Amino acid sequence: MELIERDDFLALLQDRFRKVAAGEGHCFFIFGEPGIGKTALVKAFLSQVEQESIQYTGACDSLFTPRPLAPLYDLALQNKEAWAQKIHSSLPRAELFTTVMQELSSKSKPVILVFEDIHWADEATLDFVKFLSRRISRMKCLFILTCRDDEVSRQHSIRNVLGDLAPDTYTRTTLTPLSRQAVQKLAGEKGYDPENVYTISGGNPFYVNEILASYSPGVPDNIKDSILAVYDRQEEGTKNAWQICSVIPEGLEINRFAKIKSSWDTAMDHCFALKIIIIKNDRVIFKHELYRRTIENSLSPFKRISLNKMILDLFLGSFEENGEIERIVHYAKNANENNLVVKYAPIAARQAASVGSHIEASKLFLTAIEYSEGNNEDQLVSFYEDYAYECYLTNQGKDAIIYQGKALKTWQKKNEIEQAGNSMRMLSRLWWFEGNRAEAEKNGHQAIDILAAQPASKAKAMAFSNISQLKMHSEETAECVAWGTKAIEMAREIHDDETLCHSLNNMGCAQWKANPGKEEGKERLFESLEIALRNSFHEHAARAYSNIITSSLVNKEYALANEFLEKGIDYCEERNLDSSKNYQRYLKARLLLETGDWSQAGSIVNNLLAEPRQFGIVKIGALIIRTVIETRKGATNSLPQLQEVKTLAFRTGEYQQIVPVAIAILEYEWLTAKRSLTDTELKICIDLVQKVDHVYLNSEFGSWLKRARQEDVRLPQLAEPYMLLEAGKVRLAAIFWEKKGCPFEKAFALCAGNEDDKREALVLFQQLGADAIYEKVKMEMRATGIKKIPRGLRESTKTNPAQLTNRELDIIQLLQKAIQNKDIAEKLFISPKTVDHHISSIFFKLDVNSRAKAVAEAVRLGILK
């Protein structure tokens, strides 16, 4: 079909290709409904630039279990060079991705890489998309991805991919249907009723094409009837071929297809002549997916089962020989061959986990459980534990606890002491992550008790280390070290590197966070990370990154924290360790809050809290950050949120959760003069800060307690800036916080100074957007007779719906004109970094994550015309 009304989209691709040729790589997402013409547009564009570029195309399949990295396999088939062989090896994923990227970067011409149907991509492929997209600006590469928008739900992983990309590294466009005029013109040329064709097709090019095609005479009531009408008119041989092809969504290789039935020759010739069945990338496949689905849905359940079983029986041996386990699982499931599903789903799950597709792995282990029917208890309990572990890694906490509990009951019923103890230890870890300290303690100590009389083993050593971990979280450093030492001694006795790594992590983190023993703690934690990386202990490496970041934040070592945040998040992303990645994203938000980038901090925690399956520990931290920012900005409804997070935090019984919440509440009390912390709760907090040796957090608590309630708390030691304030050295305290990069703390230090210091503090609060704090401090200054107080936000800022500043209004007007950051900086005589900062603030205020959405939202609110 002729490409109609696509000139603007082609021009957009051409423009982007010219910039890519100049060294500015870019991603181009093309969304649209099925049949809207995404593939046709891409083909037309590729044809236009064929002589100027090197082109690769891959596609994702609509299999029940998507094949990991399927588009890269397609690339390997098209690329005869040495690197293509590596994709078939067991090369670590990060190394494979780097190899592919380096290969694409080495070409003399610009490279165009196309991934079709990314909505069907597995997690590993999406990781490659993220990996390449985050680095593409340095390459001469245009990465085009097509996606059906009706297949992308709110929870679809592609949304996370888009949310994580820098706004200026990608373009997203949605193809529009053909206009009424265009459809009417085409229909008129064929002698059809123009208005009727447009009404039925809605302008979808595929529907229009099918309605007007010679093999679909007349105008059917809808496209489904049209397809079935064509189907019903075919000879039995052709129908048979269509039925078989309809249950093979990914298409079947020609050589395999030929083995099905040699007498098909005539029927297949007819299929190819109709162009409904075609050969694409050496596979026999329906030309249009809508055709395939319609035919498949028209089959009786019995017919679908028998056809899937036929494919399975014919090719089971070759599927297994070629490692195509996901195809075995797909056809076995559709053929109701439960035993084969139970046999192969765990194999496919382990393959998926080995390349970091832990979400896919969890789905496959659940499939194995569902098809096991309880016939083999030994097998089923291993599936329970495998599924629980994959759920733990991928932020599915409730399922992890349920299935680890099922495993525990099975081991107890079989009187398997060591396995039962190990299950209790794992449940202790899961309950801690869920924010339930009581259940974590109960299961942890039950594991110790049940294993007490057992000989040395990995399960026993890990049970000791688990208690050490709980003591680390509750800041009981001496007990943490004592349990950790027992675990290390046993781990060395049985040559167990994993438990050694785990124990060093706990002890190192506890010692680093506490006042004495920091250097020894650092050494142990970095040794733990080195062991984890050397042995590919993915979970423990992620923990080591998290605890290095946490310890750095506790001690205000922001540069170190930032360095390991980048490394840790990348590590977790590459391996689908979503639980750890989310915890580290919360830590990143905390760093941004403390260093004054509240817009980005707010954006991160809002994304974390939008995830309904979020682990309790991450939820507590994210809620605290959001409430603090909202309270400082003057939100009037932050109390219910504070009460919610207070309940969650006190349930953990842990210093690291309770004290930050208490500080947030005391800040709220100071601002509103309303008590929210009960005397009992306050006493718990005071007991904790007098027991735990974290000098910065304790000092911060003492400072807010005095500010909010004029009460002092006895602390063994104050952190340096708080000691300086106590000594009346306001300027030195402010300089300390300035060097650390903490504007909010600097402003509060200046509040204790002279009139000029106080005025400087007001300016800082104003720059941060801390309107409520600004008003409170201003009133206090007026009460003491200070005049010439800096004025607040301009009226123009207050009156626009999103409270954008004048500078932000300047910038969003330039965003509407699609002007890039570098050019905005030149026009406004500011640095590109400052432009980035303003755009982050605009995104936060408009609650969007892209430039296009920001402009659209500003238009909707009437800020832009």
N, C-alpha and C positions, 0 to 999 in steps of 0.2 A: 504494500500500500504506500502511496505517495506520502512523503512527510509534509504534513500540513500544519500551519500555524505554530511552527517550532523555531522560527527565525530568531526570536529574542533569546531563547534558551541556547541555541547554537552560538549566538554572538557572545553570550555570557561565558560559555566554555572556551570559545576562541580567545576572548580577552584574558581569561585566566591562564590559558596555555602560553600566551605571549609572555606573561609575567614569570611563568615557570621556566620558560626558555632562558629568561634573564637571571635565573638562579633563585627565584622565590617560590619554593615548593608549596603545594596546596592540596587540601582534600575537598572533594566536591560530592556532597550527598544529594542524590536525586530521589525524591519520594514521590509516591503516587499510587493510585489504586491499581489492581490488576487490569492489564489491557490498556492502560493509559498511554503507553508508548515509551516507556523508560529505555528498554533495550533498543528500540528503533532509533531513538535520539542518540544514544551512545554510539551505535553503529555508524550513523550518518556523520557524527563528529570524527570518529576514528578514521573514516574514509577521507575526510577533508584534510587531515594532518598526517596521513599515512607516510608520506615521503619525508616528513620532518621529525618523525618520532620513532621510538622503539615501543612496541605495544605488547602488553600481556593481559590475558583475560582469564579469570577464574570464577567459579560459581559455587554457591552453597545449595545443598540438596534438601528436599522436604522429606527426609527420612524420620522415622520415629526416634531413632538415636542418631543425631547428626554426626557425620564422620569428622573427627578432629582434624582441623587444618585442611579441609577439602579444597579450598581455593588455591592453597600453596601446592597441593598435589597437581592441580591443573597447570600451574605455572611450571612445575617441574617437567610435565609432559611437553610443554612448548619450548623449554630451554634445554639445549643439548650440552651446555657447558658443565664444568666439573661440580659446581655448587649444587646442581639439581640432585646429584646422588645423595647429598647429605640429608635431604628431607626424608629419605627412606631409612636412614640410620637412626640410632637411638641418641642422636646429638641432643644435649640439654637445650630446652626451648629458647632460653635467652641467647645462647650461642647461635642457634639456627636463625633466629630473628635478625641478629646482628649480621650474620653471613648474607642473608637475603638483602638486607638494607645496603650493605657494602657493595654487593653485586649491582644493585640498581643504581647506586651512586657512581659506579665506575664507567657508565656508558658515555659515549661521545655525544650522542643526541639526547634530547629530553625524553624521559620515560613516561609512558601513560600506563598506569596499572588499574585494571577494572575488576572489581569484585561485584558480581551480580547477586541479587536476592540475599542481601546481608541480614534480612530479618530471619532467615533460617540458619544463621551461623551458630556454630558451637562456641563455647566459652574461650577455647584456645584461639580460634580465628579472631574473635573480638579482641583478645589480648594483642594479637598481631596488629590489628587495626589501630589500637591505642598506641602500641609501641612505635609504629611507623608514623602515625599522625603527629605524635609529640615531637618527632625529630624531622618532620618533612620540610619545615621551612628552610633547612640547610641544604636541601637536595633539589636537583632539577627533575622533579617528579610530580606529576598530576595524578592523584589517587581518586578515582571515580568509584562511588559505591551506590548501587541502586537498592531501593527498599520499598516494600509495600507498606503504606502507612496504615492500612486497615488490619495489618498483622502485628502492629506495634502497640501493645497495651501499656498501661502506666507502669507496669512492673518489668517491661521488656528490657533486657540488658543493653540494647542499643541506646536507650535513653541515658544510661550511666556513661556510655562511651562519649556521647555528645556533650554531656554535662562536664566531663573531665577535660575537654579540649579547650585550648586557648581560643578566644573568639576570632582572632584574626588569622587563624590557621585553617579555617574551613568555611565553606559556603554550603548552605542548605537551601535547596529549592524544591518546590512541589509542582509537578506538571499539572496543567489545567486541562479540562475536557475541551473538545473542539467546540467552536461557537455554533450557535443555531444556524447562522448563515452558511458556514462551511458544510455542515451536515446536509442542509437542505440542497445545496448545490450538488453534492455528490449523489444524493438520492434522486434528484431530478434528472441527472445525466443517465441514471439506470432505469428510469421510468417508474420509480417507487413514489409513494406518497411522502413528500418531504417532511411534513409536520409529524406524521406518524413515526417515521424513522427516528426523528430527533427525540420524540417523546419516549420511545422504547429504549433507545441507546443512551440517552442522557449525555450524548457527546463523547462517550468512551470510544476511542478509535477502534479497539478490537471488536466491540459490539457492532459498531457501524460496519466494519469490514465483514464480519460474519453474516450480518443481515443482507448485505449487498452482494455477498459472494455467490458464484454460480451454483455451488453445491447446496445452497440454502434458498430454494425458490420461495417466493411469497414472503410475507412479513409475519413471523411467529409472534405469539403473545409475549414471550420473554425469551431470553437467550438460552435458557435451559431447555425449553421445549424445542427451540430451534436445533440445538445439538442432538437431542434425542430423536427428533424427526429425521435428521440426516442419518443417524445411527440405524434407525429402524428400516431404512430403505436399502441397507447394504446386504450383500450376500452373506451366508453363514460364516464363510471363511474369513471375511473382512471383520465381521462382528467379533468372531473369536479372537482375532489378532488385537482388536481394540480392547477387548475385555482383559486379555493378558497384559497388554501394555499399561492398562489403567491401574494395575496393582503394583507397578514398578515406578514409583515417583521419580527416582533418580535416573531412569532409563537403563537399558541393558546393553552391554558391549555387543558389537555385531557378531563376533565369533561365538559368544554365548547364545545370542538370540537364534543363530542358525541351528543350534543343537536342539531347540525346543521341538520343532516339527518341520521336516524337510518339505512336506507337501504344501507348505504355506506359500510357496513361491508366487503363485498367481495372485493370491489374496494380498500378499505384501506389495506386489507390483501395483495393485490397485490402490492400496493405502498411500504409497509414495506418490502415485499420480494425483491423488486428491490433495496431497500436501498436508494431510492431517497428521500423519505419522512421518517423521523426518529422521535423518541421521545428523546428529550434532556431536562434535567432539568424539567421533568414533562410537557413539551410542545411539541406539534406536529409541526414540522418545516422542511423545506427543508434541506437536508444534506449540500448542497452547495448553497451559496448565488447567484452564477452565474446562477444556474438553476432557482432559484426563479425570478430573474430579467428578464431572457430571456422569461420565460413563461408570466410574467406580461406584458412585452412590446409587446408580440404577441397578447394580448387581444385588442378588439376594444374599443374605448372610452366608448361606451354605456355599454359594458359588464363590464368594470372596475367600472363604476358608480354603476351598479346594484349589483355587488358583495360587494362593500363597503357598500352600503345601507343595504344589507341583514345582514352583520355582525353588523352594527350599530343597526338595528332594533332588532336583536336577543338579544344583550347584553347591550343595552343602560342603562337599569335599574341596572344591576349588576356592570357595569363600574362606574356608579354614586355612587352606594352604597359603593363601595370599594375605592372611591376617585381616580379612574383612569381617571382623566379628560383629560389627554393628549391623551389617546386612543380615547375618544369621539371626540376631536378636529381633530385627524388624520383621522378617518373614515368619519366624517361629511364633512370635507373639500374635501376628495376624492369622496364623494357621492353627492357633490354639494348641501348639506343641509345648505344653508347659515344662516338660522335662528339659527340653532344649533351651528354653528361656532361662531356667534355673542354672543350667550348666554354663551357658555362654554370657549371660548378663554380668555376672561378677568379673569374668575375664575382660569384657568390654569396659567395665567400671574401673578396673585397675589400669587398663591402658589409658583411659581418660584421665585418671588421677596422675599418672606418670608424666603427662604433658601439661598438668596444671588445670585440667578441666574438672575441678572438684564439684561444681554444680551438676554437671552431667554424670559424674561418678555417683553422686548421692541419688540421683533419679534411677540409675541402673541398679544400685543396691536395693532400692525400694521395690523396683520391679522384681528382682530376685526374691525378695521377701513375699511379695503378693502372689507370686506363682509357685512358691514352695509348698503351699497347702499344708504345712506342718508335718510333712512325712518324715523328714530327717532332722531331728532335734539338734544334733551336733552341727549340721550344716547351717541350720537356721540361726543358731546363736552367733555363729561367726558373721552372718549377714547383719544381724542386729548391731553387733559391735562396729563392723565396717561402716554401716549406714550412720550410726551415731557419730562416729569420728568425722565422716565427711560433712555431716550437718554442723558439727562443732566448728569446723574450719570455715564454713560458708554461711555463718550467721543464722542458722536455723536452730536456735537454742532449745526451744520447747520439744521439737522432735528428737534432738540429741538426748535430752534427759529421759524422754519416754522410752526410747529404744535401748539406751544403756540400762535403764531399770528393768526392761524385759530380759536383757542378757543376764543381769544379776540374779533374777528369780530363777532362770534356767540353771545357772551354775550352782546356786544354793540347792535346788532340787536334786541335782546330780552329785551334790556333796563334793564339788571340785573347789577345794579351799583356795588354792593360789589364784585361779581365775576369778573366783568370787571377790577375793581381796582386791584384785586389780580392777574389777568393775566398780567396787566401792570407791577406790582412789579416783577413778575417772569421773564418777558421779560427783565427788567432792569438788573437782575442778569445774565441772559444768555448773554446779549450783553457785560456786563463787562468781563465775562469769555472769550468772543470771542476777547477781546481787543479793543472794540469800545466804548470809554468813552462817546461820544456825544449821542449815542442811549441809553446807560445805564442811563445817566442823564435825557434825555427827558422822557423816560418811567417811571423812578422813580418819577419824579415830577408830571407827569400826574396822577400817582396813588394817590399821596397825594391830588391833586386838586379834583379828582373825588370822593374821600372818605371824603372830608373835612366836608360835611354836614351830613354824616352818623353817627349813634351812635357808641359807642365803640364796636369794634369787633376784631377778630383775624386778619382779612385781613388789617384792619386799623393799628393795632399795628405793624404788620409785614411791612407795607409800611413805617412807621416811622423808623423801625429798618433797612430797606433796605437803606434808605438815610444815616443813621448812618454808615452803612457798606461802602457806597461809599465815605463818608468823611474820614473814616479810611484809605481806599486805597489811597486817595489823601493827606494823612498826615495832614488833617485839624482837629487836635485833639479836639479843643474846640467845633467845630460844631458837631463832632462825638459824643462827650459826651452829648451835648444838645439834639440831636435827639434820642440818645440811652436812655436818661433819660425819655423822653416822651413815648418811646416804653415800657420801664420797668413799668412805672406808669400804663399804660393801660393794660399791660399783667397781672400785679398783681390784677388790678380791675376785670378782667374777668377770673382770675385763669388760665392763659395760660402759661404753663411752657416752651413750645417750643419757643415762642417769647422772653420770659425772657432769655432763654439760648442763643438765637441768639444775643440779644442786649448786654449781658455781654461779649460775645465773641468779638464783634466789639470794645466796649469801652476798654476792657482789652488789646487787641492787640495794639490799638492806643496809650494808655498810656504807655505800656511797651516799645514800640519802641522809644517814645519821651524821651528827657533827664530827665525832672522832672516827677514824678508820676509813676516810674517804679514798685515799690512794690505794689501799689494799682492796677496797671494794671495786674501784675502777679496774684494777688488774684482773680480778676474778671475772668481772662481767665481760671484759673484752676477750679473756681466754675462753669463756663460754661461747661467745659469738664465733670465735675462730674454730672451735670444735664443731659447732653446728654447721658452719659453712663447709668445712672440710668433709664432713660426713653426709652432707645434704639432709640434715635434720630440719626440714622446712619449718615445722611448727616451732621448734626451739630457737631457730635463727630469728623468726619473727618476734618471739618473746624477748630475745636478747636486744633486738633493735628497739622494741617498745620500752624496755626497762632502762636502756641507755638514755633514751629521750626523756623518760620520766625523771630519772636521777638528775639529768642536766637541768631540767626545768625547775626542779625543787631547789637547786643551788644557783639558779639564775645564770646558768652557763648557756646563754641563748645561741651563740654561734655554733657550739657543739651540738645542741639540740636540733638546730636547723639543718646542719650537715647530715645527721643521722635520720632526720625525718625524710629527706629526699631519698636516701638510700633505702630506708625501711619501707616506705610506701611503694617505691618501684619494685622492691623484692616481693612484697605481698601481691601487688598487681600482677606480676609476671606468673605467679603461682596460684592465683584465685584464692588467696587466703583472706577472704572477705572479713572475717571476724577481727583478725589482727589489723587489717587495713583500716577498718572503721575505728578501732581503738586509736590507731596512730593519727587518723584524721581528726579525732577529737583532741589529741595532744597538740596537733598543729593549730587548731582553733584556739587552744589555750595560750600557745605561744603568741599568736596574733593578737589576742585580747590584751595580753600583758605588754606587748610592744606597740599597741596603739592602732592596729589595723582592724578596727571593729567591723568594718563592712565585710571584709573577707571572712573574718571569724564567724560573723552572723550567718553568712551564706553557707559556710561549711556545716554549722550545727543545725541549721534549718533542713539541709539535705539529709543529715543523719537522722533527725527526728521524724522525717517523712517516711522513713523505713519502718513499717509496723512490726517487723520481726527483730528489731534491734535488741541486742543483749542489754541487760539491766545496767551493767557497769558503764557502758558507753552512753546510755540514756541519761544516767545521773549527771555525768560530766557535761554532756551537751546542754541539758536543761539549765544547769547552773550558769553556763556561759550566756545562753540566750536571755535568762532572767536578769543577769547583771547588766547586760547591754541595754535591755529594754528599760530597766529601772533608771539607769543613768540618763537615758534619753527622755525620760519623763512619762513612760507608759503608766496608765492608771490602773491597769488590771493585772499587775504582776504578782499580787499576793497569792491567788489560787495556785499559780505555777510554783511559787516558792514553797507553799505548803505541800504540794505533791512531791517535789524533789526532796523536801525535808523528810517526809515519811520514808521514801526510798533509801535515802542515805543513812538514816538512823537504823534501818533494818539491817544494814551491812555490819554495824558495830565497829566500823573501821575509821580510824583517824583521817585517812586520805580522802574519804567521802564526806565525813561529818563536818570536819573543820572548815573546808571551803564553803559548804552550805551555810554554816553558822556565820561566816564572814559576810556572805551575800545578804543574809537576813539582818545582820547588824547594820550594814550599809543602808538597807531599806528602812530600818528603824530610825536611823539618823536623819534620813531624808524626810520621812513622813511623821515622825514622833509617835508612831504606833508600835506597841510591843507585839512581837510575833514568836519570839523564842521563850518557852516556859522556863521557870526557875529550874525545874528538873533537867530539861535539855541543856540549859546553860551550864549546870554543874557537870554534866557529862563532858561537855566541851572543855571546861576548865581542867577537869581531871586528865583529859587526853593531852592537852597542851603541856601540862606539867609533867606528864609521863614520857612523852615522845620528844626526841632531841632534834627537831627540825627547826632550825633557828629562824629562817625567813617566814615560814607559815605561822609559827607561833608569834613572832613579832607583829605580823599583819593582824592576827586575831586580837592581840593585846591592844593594838592601835585602834581598831574599830570598836572594841568594847569600851575603851575610854571615850572615844568620840560619841558613841551612841548612848551610853548609859553613865558616863563619868565614873566608871569603876576601873580599878587596877587589878591586874592578875600577876601573881608572882611567877616570874620566869627566870630560869637559871642563867640565860644569856640572851642579849638582844643582837639582831643583825646590825651590821655597820651603819646603814643609813638611819635606822631607828635610834641607835646610840648617839649619832650626831645630832638628831632632833632633840633628844633628851638633854643634850649639852648646849642646846640653843644655837647650834651651828647649821642654820637653815640653808644657807647657800651651798655649803659642802654636801649636805644631804641631797639637795637638788642636782648638784653636779654629778653625784654618784648615780642617781637614777637616769640622768641624761646620758651618761656613758654606757649604761646598760640598755638604753633605747626604750625606756619606760615613761612616756609623757604623762600618763595619768598619775603615777606615783610622784613624778617630779612636781606636778601641779599641787598635789596635796602637801608635799613638803614645803612648797612656797607659801601655802596658806598660813603656815605658822610664822611667816616672816613679817617684814614691815609693809607699809602701804604699797610701795613699788612691787614688792614680791607678790603681794596679794593680787595686784592688777595683772601681773604677768601670769599668775595662776588662772585668772578668769579667761584670759586670751587662750590659754592651752585647753581649758574645758570647752570653750567655744569651738576651737578647731577640731576637737574630738567629737563634737556633737553631743556632749554631755549636758543637755539643756537643763535637766532637773538639778544637777550639781551646780551648774552656773547660777541658777536662780537662788539656790540655797546660800551659796557663798556670797552672792551679791547682797542678799538681805542681811547677812551677818555683818558685812562690811558697812552697809548703811547704818546698821544699829550701833556701830562703834564710831559713827560720825565721819567715815571716810567719804570724800567726794571725788568727782571725776572718775566715775566707774565706767569701764569700757562698755559700749552699748552691745546689745544682743544681736540676734539674727536680723537681717534686713526684712522689711515687710514683704518684699518681692519673693523672698525665700519662704516666709511663713505662709504666704497665700497660695502658692502652687500646691496641688494635691499631694505630691510626693515630697515636698519640702526640699526640692533641689536648690542648691545655691546658685547665685548668678553665674559663677564659673561653670557649674555643671549644666546650667541651661545653655551656655555658649557651646559646650561640647556636644550635648545631645542634638543641637541643631546641625552641627557638622557631621555627626553620625548619620543623621537623616539623609545627608548628601553623599553617604558612602565614602567619606574621606578617611584615609588611614591614619593611624596614631601619629606616625612620623610627620605627616603633613599638618595634622591638627596642632602638634607642638610648634611647628614653624609659624602657623597662622596666629597662634595665641602667645607666642614668645615665651613658652614654658618648655620644660624638658619632657622627653617622651615618658620618663618614669612618672612624672607628675600627671601626665595624661592617663597613664595606666591606673594611678591611684584614684583619679576622679571617675574613671569609667567603672572601677570596682564599686565605688560609692553609689554611682547611678544604678548599677545592677542591684545592689542591696536595697536601695530605697524603692525601686520598682519591682523587686522580687522576681527578677528574670536572670537568665544565664547567657544571653547572647545580645549582640548589638542590634540585630534585627528585631528581637523581641522587645528590647528596650525602646526602640523607636515606635513599634506598634503599640506598646503600653502607654507611651507618652501621648500618642495620638488619641488613644481611647480615653485618657484622662483629660484631654483638652490642653495639655501642656504644649503639644505641637499641633500644627494644622496640617 
